[in-house]
Amino acid sequence: MFIDIFQELLAENSLNKKQFAEKSGIPYPTVIGWTNLNRLPDYTALKKIADFFRCSADVLLERGENDAYTPPLTADEQRLLVSYRNADAETQKALLHIAEKASEE
C-alpha cells in the first residue's frame, strides 16, 4: 500500500511529514491527505516523491520487486562512467583496481 511505503521512506530518511513537505516542495496539507485521509498522490506528486527519494514510481506503487530497482546515477557517477568508457583498456583496468581498493576501506 502506498502509505506504508511512503512512511517507510520517511523513516529511512529520518524525516517527518512536515520536513518532507518543506524539502520536497509538496504542500503539507497534501501530504496529510495521503497519510491521514488515505488519498493517493496525483501523477505530478508521484513523480516528485520518486525523485525526492530517488526511487521508481513502481516502488511507490508496489509494482515489481523493490530490490530490482536501481536508483538513477548521480552527476558524479555519470561523469565517472563516461570517463571510464572513454578510457583505454589499461586505464579501465587501473580504474577498476582503484575502485575495488577504495571499497575495501
N, C-alpha and C positions, 0 to 999 in steps of 0.2 A: 504494500500500500504506500502511496506517495508520502503521506505524512510521516510514516515510520522511517522511511529512507531519509527524508528531509531532516527529521530530528536527529537521526544518527549522524548525518553530515555536520550538523551544528555542533553536536557533542565532540566529534572527532577533531573539529577545528576550534574547540573551546570558545564557541560563540553562543550568545543568547539571541532570541528573535530580534530584539531591538538593535543589537550590534550588527546582525546580518543585514537588517533593513538599511541601516546607515551606510554600511560598507558596500552593499550591492546596488544601492540606488532604487530599490524596490520599496514603495511606501509601507510603513509599519502596519497600517490598518489592513493592507493586502495580505501581509504575512500572517497576521492574526486571523484573517479569514480562512487561510489554509489550515492553520493549526487548531483553531477553536471551533470553526464552523464547518469543517470537513469540505471546504471548497477546494477545487483543483486550480492550479495556475493556468493562465491562458498561454498561448504559444510564445508570446514575447517574454513573459515572465519565466517560462520553462527554459528558454534559451539563456536568459540572464542567470538563472540558478545553475545551469550546467556550466556556463562559462566561469561563474564565480568559483565553483567547487572543482573546476577542471575535470568534469566527468561528462559522460554521454547522457543525452536526454533518455536514451534507452535504460540507463541505470536508474534514473529517477522514475521511470515508468515500469520498472521491473521487467524489461524485455531483454531476454538473453542472459548470459552469465555475467555477473558483475566482475568476476575475476578475469574474464577475457578482454575487458576494456583496457586500452592503453591511453592514458591522457595525452593530449596534444603536446608536441615538443615546444619547449620554451625557445625564445630567440637565441639564447646561448647554445642550446642543444642543436638548433638548426644550423647555426654557424659552424659548430664543431663537425656536424655531419657533412656539410658542404666541403669543409677543409679536408676532411678525411677522404671523401670521394674524389677530390681533385689532386690528391697526393699520389706519388708513385708508389709502387708495391712495397719498396723498402721503408718508406716513410710511414705507410699504413701499418706495417708490422711494428715499427717503433712506437707509433701512437697507441696501438693495442697493448703493447707491453707497458707503457706508461699508465694507461687506464687500469690495467689489471693490478699493477703495483699500488696505485692510488686507492683502489677499492679494498685492498688488504689492510690498509691502515685504519 
